[in-house]
Amino acid sequence: MRIAVVGMGYVGLPLAVAFADAGVDVVCLDSDPERAAALAAGESYIEDIPSAELSRLRERLHPTTEAAGLGECEAIVICVPTPLTSEREPDLSYLLAAGESVAGVLRAGQLVVLESTTYPGTTREELAPLLERGGLRAGEEFNLAFSPERIDPGRTDFDVRTTPKLVGGLTAACAERAQELYGLICDEVVPLSSPEAAEMSKLLENVFRSVNIAFVNELSQLCDRLGIDVWEVVDAAATKPFGFMRFNPGPGMGGHCLPVDPFYLAFKAREVEFQPEFIELAGKVNQAQPAYCVDRIERALGEAGVALAGARVAILGVSYKGGVGDTRESPALRIIELLRERGAEVAYHDPHVPELPDQGLSSVDLEGALAGAEIVVLVTVHPEFDLPALVAGAPLLLDLRGATRGLPAAANVVRL
Ligand SMILES: NC(=O)c1ccc[n+]([C@@H]2O[C@H](COP(=O)([O-])OP(=O)(O)OC[C@H]3O[C@@H](n4cnc5c(N)ncnc54)[C@H](O)[C@@H]3O)[C@@H](O)[C@H]2O)c1
């Protein structure tokens, strides 16, 4: 069997590797020649995929920047970015460009699956007409389905195989084809009645997280006013074995998905004149969290007799989550920007992010970061961080993740 994956990023590359591992030949199409060249050289640029995996599977992975080879594939899976425009509206330009590449080579009997997160209706209203330009009818002469990607970079307890896969086909036959395809690499495939239900399910999962993170972030601010330790409260509530799911407060929401996807749903809601209150409120609260964290930095410094303007602040961890180097929408970037606006001198240490070109900063070594700082702010906790050593070495440590709460009490540690 031969399939194609279009878009070899955080989603597409692990998917291609999973199919190759299952004995499938995979045409790996990426418009970025550097990525195609790296794959051809067996060099991985995605942390969860070791280069050794690419070398092991090199006979079955076929990197390319040309769509021509897609015509020979039984299935084509599209995993390109779905970001926002500068007006914070869905930017389908990558998806439409990928759709055009596929349309140019599409032949009867192929299965096309969209995995990129998007609003309900995209597969049917945007992708199908594009693919039909060559004269073939979606659902009749070729199959079309939506199957959301649920990958969580850096996570090791669930992977492509053990995370159930949703599929929504344009027709029952489309769903069946998609189910067969993913049955090769997933233990459980869950069929839905339509692409729209599958598109909406992905947004429900992500907006659910966004709303709950916003709620617990707001609660952290209220607890602070009331002099209650929010971590003690969350730990306590989490002992309930039913009816409660833990979410932790933090510096705000980052990554390619959670800060972006709610806008996709809000966009679709506006089309049907529906005002989604929860989504917009959660976005507002989460976006305000970095500014709240900067206020907390200022307060912690003030209590130590240091003004924020002119203070030397060391940020530990600038990626949006621990164990990965992805800085997209990371709240750390906003915290750095706000600190600089308020006159602080900022340095950062992150073993996964050597450079922040837009900020003109490079990661400094940990000793240097601790030695020169008046306050150290733990924004993202990487597995490499030695927390007892950090507590011992920092003059003042503001822990925005509650990571130090298992350690012996220390006078120099303040928590969100
Ligand atoms: N990263 C995640 O954790 C995650 C999780 C679930 C879902 N998703 C969704 O999956 C989709 C892809 O996200 P990602 O994180 O893998 O993005 P990414 O930026 O890591 O990778 C996308 C790849 O697509 C390539 N590309 C762009 N346009 C192309 C085109 N026209 N033809 C061929 N290749 C093209 C890019 O060069 C890049 O290599 C998005 O819709 C995202 O919301 C991401």
The ligand as an SDF file (V2000), in Angstrom:
LIG
                    3D

 44 48  0  0  0  0  0  0  0  0999 V2000
    0.9020   20.6370   16.7070 N   0  0  0  0  0  0  0  0  0  0  0  0
   -0.0620   20.0260   17.3770 C   0  0  0  0  0  0  0  0  0  0  0  0
    0.1060   19.6710   18.5300 O   0  0  0  0  0  0  0  0  0  0  0  0
   -1.4060   19.7350   16.7300 C   0  0  0  0  0  0  0  0  0  0  0  0
   -2.2740   18.8530   17.3670 C   0  0  0  0  0  0  0  0  0  0  0  0
   -3.4990   18.5570   16.7890 C   0  0  0  0  0  0  0  0  0  0  0  0
   -3.8480   19.1890   15.6010 C   0  0  0  0  0  0  0  0  0  0  0  0
   -3.0090   20.0670   14.9830 N   0  0  0  0  0  0  0  0  0  0  0  0
   -3.4250   20.6630   13.7290 C   0  0  0  0  0  0  0  0  0  0  0  0
   -2.7540   20.0170   12.6560 O   0  0  0  0  0  0  0  0  0  0  0  0
   -2.4800   20.9410   11.5980 C   0  0  0  0  0  0  0  0  0  0  0  0
   -0.9950   20.9570   11.3000 C   0  0  0  0  0  0  0  0  0  0  0  0
   -0.3090   21.4360   12.4450 O   0  0  0  0  0  0  0  0  0  0  0  0
    1.2390   21.2100   12.7050 P   0  0  0  0  0  0  0  0  0  0  0  0
    1.4910   21.5820   14.1230 O   0  0  0  0  0  0  0  0  0  0  0  0
    1.6460   19.8620   12.2180 O   0  0  0  0  0  0  0  0  0  0  0  0
    1.8690   22.3180   11.7300 O   0  0  0  0  0  0  0  0  0  0  0  0
    3.4150   22.4970   11.3380 P   0  0  0  0  0  0  0  0  0  0  0  0
    3.5910   23.9310   11.0400 O   0  0  0  0  0  0  0  0  0  0  0  0
    4.2800   21.8130   12.3500 O   0  0  0  0  0  0  0  0  0  0  0  0
    3.5610   21.6470    9.9830 O   0  0  0  0  0  0  0  0  0  0  0  0
    2.8740   21.9340    8.8340 C   0  0  0  0  0  0  0  0  0  0  0  0
    3.7410   21.5620    7.6260 C   0  0  0  0  0  0  0  0  0  0  0  0
    2.9710   21.7850    6.4410 O   0  0  0  0  0  0  0  0  0  0  0  0
    3.8390   22.2980    5.4310 C   0  0  0  0  0  0  0  0  0  0  0  0
    3.0020   22.9340    4.4380 N   0  0  0  0  0  0  0  0  0  0  0  0
    2.3690   24.1300    4.4850 C   0  0  0  0  0  0  0  0  0  0  0  0
    1.6640   24.3360    3.3690 N   0  0  0  0  0  0  0  0  0  0  0  0
    1.8460   23.2590    2.5820 C   0  0  0  0  0  0  0  0  0  0  0  0
    1.3650   22.8810    1.2950 C   0  0  0  0  0  0  0  0  0  0  0  0
    0.5220   23.6580    0.6180 N   0  0  0  0  0  0  0  0  0  0  0  0
    1.7670   21.7040    0.7860 N   0  0  0  0  0  0  0  0  0  0  0  0
    2.6150   20.9050    1.4650 C   0  0  0  0  0  0  0  0  0  0  0  0
    3.0850   21.2080    2.6940 N   0  0  0  0  0  0  0  0  0  0  0  0
    2.7000   22.3670    3.2460 C   0  0  0  0  0  0  0  0  0  0  0  0
    4.7750   23.2040    6.2030 C   0  0  0  0  0  0  0  0  0  0  0  0
    5.9660   23.4560    5.4840 O   0  0  0  0  0  0  0  0  0  0  0  0
    5.0080   22.4060    7.4930 C   0  0  0  0  0  0  0  0  0  0  0  0
    6.1140   21.5530    7.3810 O   0  0  0  0  0  0  0  0  0  0  0  0
   -3.0480   22.2750   12.0640 C   0  0  0  0  0  0  0  0  0  0  0  0
   -4.3530   22.3840   11.5910 O   0  0  0  0  0  0  0  0  0  0  0  0
   -3.0790   22.1230   13.5700 C   0  0  0  0  0  0  0  0  0  0  0  0
   -4.0630   22.9440   14.1520 O   0  0  0  0  0  0  0  0  0  0  0  0
   -1.7760   20.3390   15.5310 C   0  0  0  0  0  0  0  0  0  0  0  0
  1  2  1  0
  2  3  2  0
  2  4  1  0
  4  5  1  0
  4 44  2  0
  5  6  2  0
  6  7  1  0
  7  8  2  0
  8  9  1  0
  8 44  1  0
  9 10  1  0
  9 42  1  0
 10 11  1  0
 11 12  1  0
 11 40  1  0
 12 13  1  0
 13 14  1  0
 14 15  2  0
 14 16  1  0
 14 17  1  0
 17 18  1  0
 18 19  2  0
 18 20  1  0
 18 21  1  0
 21 22  1  0
 22 23  1  0
 23 24  1  0
 23 38  1  0
 24 25  1  0
 25 26  1  0
 25 36  1  0
 26 27  1  0
 26 35  1  0
 27 28  2  0
 28 29  1  0
 29 30  1  0
 29 35  2  0
 30 31  1  0
 30 32  2  0
 32 33  1  0
 33 34  2  0
 34 35  1  0
 36 37  1  0
 36 38  1  0
 38 39  1  0
 40 41  1  0
 40 42  1  0
 42 43  1  0
M  CHG  2   8   1  16  -1
M  END
$$$$
